[in-house]
């Protein structure tokens, strides 16, 4: 069993915010696998099924972003998964819009939701896919920025990123984290160079 967790905030007021990119990717994966992520379980909405040749559980924690670890602790126990068998997908204000980054492990990098997950898992050794939502100019209030509805241009970029991130999850599951990093992070580095 592989556990794929998308981070976000529950509630209609947060549905279209940058902070819910993880939820969007889980929804896209659910669509691809014909899986319904609706069952209330382990402080999350969960759906189980087969995707890319693997038995998987898709989860959207309903705890609020900063307490995501409370759900993840229960999910790992219920699914009998090791943290290394978990894949976490989330937004990242350190990466520009349109950029995704795959990592096999690492710190939370200032992301409170991931910090909570790392605390619950008691390890940083699990793969993750980050989706860039960096503002063009530093906002006065970063929390308000990630919790406001996306504008039309952002929604268009978000749709492309969600597709890319879902593809990155497929590559991680079928070919491994290293292959996914080579494929997706190289593109990210080129984009950074072009931006300079």
Short mmCIF file of the C-alpha atoms (twelve columns), coordinates in Angstrom:
data_MODEL
# 
_entry.id   MODEL 
# 
loop_
_atom_site.group_PDB 
_atom_site.id 
_atom_site.type_symbol 
_atom_site.label_atom_id 
_atom_site.label_alt_id 
_atom_site.label_comp_id 
_atom_site.label_asym_id 
_atom_site.label_seq_id 
_atom_site.Cartn_x 
_atom_site.Cartn_y 
_atom_site.Cartn_z 
_atom_site.pdbx_PDB_model_num 
ATOM 1   C CA . UNK A 1   0.000   0.000  0.000   1 
ATOM 2   C CA . UNK A 2   1.285   3.464  -0.915  1 
ATOM 3   C CA . UNK A 3   -0.182  6.462  0.879   1 
ATOM 4   C CA . UNK A 4   -0.482  9.713  -1.086  1 
ATOM 5   C CA . UNK A 5   -1.350  12.731 1.061   1 
ATOM 6   C CA . UNK A 6   -2.296  16.101 -0.422  1 
ATOM 7   C CA . UNK A 7   -2.048  18.983 2.034   1 
ATOM 8   C CA . UNK A 8   -4.650  21.742 2.191   1 
ATOM 9   C CA . UNK A 9   -7.360  23.355 4.284   1 
ATOM 10  C CA . UNK A 10  -10.905 21.978 4.544   1 
ATOM 11  C CA . UNK A 11  -13.911 24.177 3.888   1 
ATOM 12  C CA . UNK A 12  -15.377 25.973 0.844   1 
ATOM 13  C CA . UNK A 13  -13.737 29.276 1.755   1 
ATOM 14  C CA . UNK A 14  -10.303 27.726 1.087   1 
ATOM 15  C CA . UNK A 15  -11.248 25.617 -1.928  1 
ATOM 16  C CA . UNK A 16  -9.550  27.749 -4.610  1 
ATOM 17  C CA . UNK A 17  -6.574  29.059 -2.638  1 
ATOM 18  C CA . UNK A 18  -2.872  28.437 -3.407  1 
ATOM 19  C CA . UNK A 19  -2.570  26.580 -0.070  1 
ATOM 20  C CA . UNK A 20  -4.838  23.815 -1.440  1 
ATOM 21  C CA . UNK A 21  -2.632  22.679 -4.328  1 
ATOM 22  C CA . UNK A 22  -2.077  19.331 -2.598  1 
ATOM 23  C CA . UNK A 23  -5.836  18.701 -2.525  1 
ATOM 24  C CA . UNK A 24  -6.082  19.492 -6.254  1 
ATOM 25  C CA . UNK A 25  -3.386  16.945 -7.128  1 
ATOM 26  C CA . UNK A 26  -5.108  14.243 -5.049  1 
ATOM 27  C CA . UNK A 27  -8.358  15.056 -6.883  1 
ATOM 28  C CA . UNK A 28  -6.574  14.681 -10.242 1 
ATOM 29  C CA . UNK A 29  -5.069  11.333 -9.215  1 
ATOM 30  C CA . UNK A 30  -8.470  10.176 -7.953  1 
ATOM 31  C CA . UNK A 31  -9.979  11.074 -11.323 1 
ATOM 32  C CA . UNK A 32  -7.241  9.127  -13.140 1 
ATOM 33  C CA . UNK A 33  -7.837  6.028  -11.006 1 
ATOM 34  C CA . UNK A 34  -11.617 6.262  -10.736 1 
ATOM 35  C CA . UNK A 35  -11.245 6.582  -6.961  1 
ATOM 36  C CA . UNK A 36  -13.632 8.500  -4.696  1 
ATOM 37  C CA . UNK A 37  -11.834 10.402 -1.934  1 
ATOM 38  C CA . UNK A 38  -14.898 10.725 0.288   1 
ATOM 39  C CA . UNK A 39  -14.620 8.238  3.168   1 
ATOM 40  C CA . UNK A 40  -14.116 9.993  6.540   1 
ATOM 41  C CA . UNK A 41  -11.191 8.182  8.132   1 
ATOM 42  C CA . UNK A 42  -8.196  9.187  10.274  1 
ATOM 43  C CA . UNK A 43  -9.210  12.886 10.361  1 
ATOM 44  C CA . UNK A 44  -9.144  12.851 6.536   1 
ATOM 45  C CA . UNK A 45  -11.171 12.103 3.448   1 
ATOM 46  C CA . UNK A 46  -9.716  8.881  2.061   1 
ATOM 47  C CA . UNK A 47  -10.116 6.852  -1.109  1 
ATOM 48  C CA . UNK A 48  -8.505  3.490  -1.836  1 
ATOM 49  C CA . UNK A 49  -7.936  1.803  -5.154  1 
ATOM 50  C CA . UNK A 50  -5.386  0.829  -7.765  1 
ATOM 51  C CA . UNK A 51  -3.317  3.444  -9.570  1 
ATOM 52  C CA . UNK A 52  -0.343  2.946  -11.894 1 
ATOM 53  C CA . UNK A 53  -0.148  -0.708 -10.855 1 
ATOM 54  C CA . UNK A 54  -0.060  0.001  -7.110  1 
ATOM 55  C CA . UNK A 55  -2.579  -0.403 -4.317  1 
ATOM 56  C CA . UNK A 56  -2.881  3.137  -3.010  1 
ATOM 57  C CA . UNK A 57  -4.726  5.261  -0.502  1 
ATOM 58  C CA . UNK A 58  -5.361  8.900  -1.424  1 
ATOM 59  C CA . UNK A 59  -5.911  11.233 1.517   1 
ATOM 60  C CA . UNK A 60  -6.918  14.848 2.127   1 
ATOM 61  C CA . UNK A 61  -6.434  15.703 5.819   1 
ATOM 62  C CA . UNK A 62  -9.346  17.680 7.281   1 
ATOM 63  C CA . UNK A 63  -7.471  19.011 10.305  1 
ATOM 64  C CA . UNK A 64  -6.419  22.376 8.816   1 
ATOM 65  C CA . UNK A 65  -3.028  22.713 7.152   1 
ATOM 66  C CA . UNK A 66  -0.904  23.403 10.219  1 
ATOM 67  C CA . UNK A 67  -2.189  20.299 12.023  1 
ATOM 68  C CA . UNK A 68  -1.826  17.897 9.068   1 
ATOM 69  C CA . UNK A 69  0.442   15.652 11.118  1 
ATOM 70  C CA . UNK A 70  -2.463  14.632 13.372  1 
ATOM 71  C CA . UNK A 71  -4.146  13.056 10.350  1 
ATOM 72  C CA . UNK A 72  -0.922  11.637 8.914   1 
ATOM 73  C CA . UNK A 73  -0.054  9.842  12.178  1 
ATOM 74  C CA . UNK A 74  -3.435  8.050  12.092  1 
ATOM 75  C CA . UNK A 75  -3.239  7.391  8.345   1 
ATOM 76  C CA . UNK A 76  0.181   5.715  8.620   1 
ATOM 77  C CA . UNK A 77  -1.072  3.517  11.464  1 
ATOM 78  C CA . UNK A 78  -4.338  2.536  9.758   1 
ATOM 79  C CA . UNK A 79  -2.739  1.826  6.368   1 
ATOM 80  C CA . UNK A 80  0.175   0.014  8.061   1 
ATOM 81  C CA . UNK A 81  2.520   2.192  5.992   1 
ATOM 82  C CA . UNK A 82  6.059   3.207  6.776   1 
ATOM 83  C CA . UNK A 83  6.780   6.939  6.249   1 
ATOM 84  C CA . UNK A 84  8.999   6.011  3.271   1 
ATOM 85  C CA . UNK A 85  5.883   4.520  1.596   1 
ATOM 86  C CA . UNK A 86  4.102   7.856  1.926   1 
ATOM 87  C CA . UNK A 87  4.188   10.623 -0.677  1 
ATOM 88  C CA . UNK A 88  3.206   14.165 0.338   1 
ATOM 89  C CA . UNK A 89  2.069   16.817 -2.157  1 
ATOM 90  C CA . UNK A 90  1.857   20.490 -1.181  1 
ATOM 91  C CA . UNK A 91  2.249   24.131 -2.222  1 
ATOM 92  C CA . UNK A 92  5.561   25.948 -1.765  1 
ATOM 93  C CA . UNK A 93  6.016   29.740 -1.654  1 
ATOM 94  C CA . UNK A 94  9.766   29.303 -2.241  1 
ATOM 95  C CA . UNK A 95  9.176   28.095 -5.827  1 
ATOM 96  C CA . UNK A 96  7.825   30.298 -8.643  1 
ATOM 97  C CA . UNK A 97  4.380   29.653 -10.104 1 
ATOM 98  C CA . UNK A 98  4.497   26.871 -12.683 1 
ATOM 99  C CA . UNK A 99  7.481   25.089 -11.153 1 
ATOM 100 C CA . UNK A 100 7.320   21.736 -9.416  1 
ATOM 101 C CA . UNK A 101 10.094  20.061 -7.476  1 
ATOM 102 C CA . UNK A 102 10.441  16.418 -6.430  1 
ATOM 103 C CA . UNK A 103 12.472  15.486 -3.355  1 
ATOM 104 C CA . UNK A 104 13.152  12.189 -1.637  1 
ATOM 105 C CA . UNK A 105 13.502  13.769 1.812   1 
ATOM 106 C CA . UNK A 106 14.391  17.048 3.510   1 
ATOM 107 C CA . UNK A 107 13.308  19.686 5.991   1 
ATOM 108 C CA . UNK A 108 9.972   21.491 6.061   1 
ATOM 109 C CA . UNK A 109 11.559  24.624 4.605   1 
ATOM 110 C CA . UNK A 110 9.229   26.883 6.583   1 
ATOM 111 C CA . UNK A 111 6.041   25.076 5.503   1 
ATOM 112 C CA . UNK A 112 3.983   24.570 8.674   1 
ATOM 113 C CA . UNK A 113 1.867   21.769 7.219   1 
ATOM 114 C CA . UNK A 114 4.937   19.759 6.258   1 
ATOM 115 C CA . UNK A 115 6.551   20.577 9.613   1 
ATOM 116 C CA . UNK A 116 3.520   18.987 11.295  1 
ATOM 117 C CA . UNK A 117 3.789   15.915 9.032   1 
ATOM 118 C CA . UNK A 118 7.511   15.504 9.766   1 
ATOM 119 C CA . UNK A 119 6.775   15.746 13.500  1 
ATOM 120 C CA . UNK A 120 4.077   13.094 13.267  1 
ATOM 121 C CA . UNK A 121 6.134   10.754 11.074  1 
ATOM 122 C CA . UNK A 122 9.220   11.374 13.245  1 
ATOM 123 C CA . UNK A 123 11.357  11.410 10.119  1 
ATOM 124 C CA . UNK A 124 12.169  13.580 7.113   1 
ATOM 125 C CA . UNK A 125 12.767  10.463 5.001   1 
ATOM 126 C CA . UNK A 126 9.711   10.429 2.755   1 
ATOM 127 C CA . UNK A 127 9.230   11.661 -0.822  1 
ATOM 128 C CA . UNK A 128 7.322   14.820 -1.624  1 
ATOM 129 C CA . UNK A 129 6.184   16.878 -4.601  1 
ATOM 130 C CA . UNK A 130 6.203   20.662 -4.171  1 
ATOM 131 C CA . UNK A 131 4.147   23.031 -6.337  1 
ATOM 132 C CA . UNK A 132 5.386   26.606 -6.663  1 
ATOM 133 C CA . UNK A 133 3.084   29.459 -5.627  1 
ATOM 134 C CA . UNK A 134 5.670   32.189 -4.975  1 
ATOM 135 C CA . UNK A 135 4.236   35.728 -5.240  1 
ATOM 136 C CA . UNK A 136 5.811   38.118 -7.748  1 
ATOM 137 C CA . UNK A 137 6.437   40.626 -4.955  1 
ATOM 138 C CA . UNK A 138 6.859   39.793 -1.272  1 
ATOM 139 C CA . UNK A 139 3.385   40.156 0.255   1 
ATOM 140 C CA . UNK A 140 2.760   42.110 3.457   1 
ATOM 141 C CA . UNK A 141 1.040   39.032 4.881   1 
ATOM 142 C CA . UNK A 142 2.169   35.647 3.512   1 
ATOM 143 C CA . UNK A 143 -0.622  33.737 5.289   1 
ATOM 144 C CA . UNK A 144 -3.257  35.995 3.730   1 
ATOM 145 C CA . UNK A 145 -1.619  35.507 0.311   1 
ATOM 146 C CA . UNK A 146 -1.774  31.680 0.359   1 
ATOM 147 C CA . UNK A 147 -5.312  31.714 1.788   1 
ATOM 148 C CA . UNK A 148 -6.895  34.065 -0.766  1 
ATOM 149 C CA . UNK A 149 -8.673  32.782 -3.894  1 
ATOM 150 C CA . UNK A 150 -6.430  32.357 -6.940  1 
ATOM 151 C CA . UNK A 151 -6.862  34.816 -9.785  1 
ATOM 152 C CA . UNK A 152 -7.594  33.684 -13.335 1 
ATOM 153 C CA . UNK A 153 -3.953  33.708 -14.586 1 
ATOM 154 C CA . UNK A 154 -2.899  31.762 -11.488 1 
ATOM 155 C CA . UNK A 155 -5.688  29.226 -12.006 1 
ATOM 156 C CA . UNK A 156 -4.456  28.598 -15.563 1 
ATOM 157 C CA . UNK A 157 -0.878  28.000 -14.357 1 
ATOM 158 C CA . UNK A 158 -2.201  25.923 -11.456 1 
ATOM 159 C CA . UNK A 159 -4.050  23.615 -13.852 1 
ATOM 160 C CA . UNK A 160 -0.800  22.888 -15.730 1 
ATOM 161 C CA . UNK A 161 1.125   22.353 -12.494 1 
ATOM 162 C CA . UNK A 162 -1.507  19.961 -11.172 1 
ATOM 163 C CA . UNK A 163 -1.170  17.866 -14.338 1 
ATOM 164 C CA . UNK A 164 2.638   17.902 -14.017 1 
ATOM 165 C CA . UNK A 165 2.516   16.988 -10.336 1 
ATOM 166 C CA . UNK A 166 0.139   14.086 -11.019 1 
ATOM 167 C CA . UNK A 167 2.565   12.894 -13.689 1 
ATOM 168 C CA . UNK A 168 5.439   13.249 -11.206 1 
ATOM 169 C CA . UNK A 169 3.525   11.023 -8.762  1 
ATOM 170 C CA . UNK A 170 3.083   8.451  -11.545 1 
ATOM 171 C CA . UNK A 171 6.832   8.479  -12.253 1 
ATOM 172 C CA . UNK A 172 7.687   8.178  -8.542  1 
ATOM 173 C CA . UNK A 173 5.389   5.158  -8.195  1 
ATOM 174 C CA . UNK A 174 6.460   3.414  -11.400 1 
ATOM 175 C CA . UNK A 175 10.113  4.416  -11.880 1 
ATOM 176 C CA . UNK A 176 11.292  5.792  -8.541  1 
ATOM 177 C CA . UNK A 177 12.063  9.125  -6.900  1 
ATOM 178 C CA . UNK A 178 15.463  9.474  -8.582  1 
ATOM 179 C CA . UNK A 179 13.988  9.249  -12.079 1 
ATOM 180 C CA . UNK A 180 11.265  11.734 -11.148 1 
ATOM 181 C CA . UNK A 181 13.837  14.171 -9.732  1 
ATOM 182 C CA . UNK A 182 15.920  13.973 -12.906 1 
ATOM 183 C CA . UNK A 183 12.899  14.493 -15.118 1 
ATOM 184 C CA . UNK A 184 11.090  17.273 -13.267 1 
ATOM 185 C CA . UNK A 185 13.799  19.098 -11.312 1 
ATOM 186 C CA . UNK A 186 16.001  19.629 -14.368 1 
ATOM 187 C CA . UNK A 187 13.118  21.505 -15.962 1 
ATOM 188 C CA . UNK A 188 12.784  23.522 -12.758 1 
ATOM 189 C CA . UNK A 189 16.482  24.461 -12.720 1 
ATOM 190 C CA . UNK A 190 16.313  25.570 -16.353 1 
ATOM 191 C CA . UNK A 191 13.328  27.740 -15.524 1 
ATOM 192 C CA . UNK A 192 15.254  29.330 -12.658 1 
ATOM 193 C CA . UNK A 193 18.184  30.094 -14.974 1 
ATOM 194 C CA . UNK A 194 15.862  31.645 -17.537 1 
ATOM 195 C CA . UNK A 195 14.354  33.830 -14.827 1 
ATOM 196 C CA . UNK A 196 17.748  35.287 -13.854 1 
# 
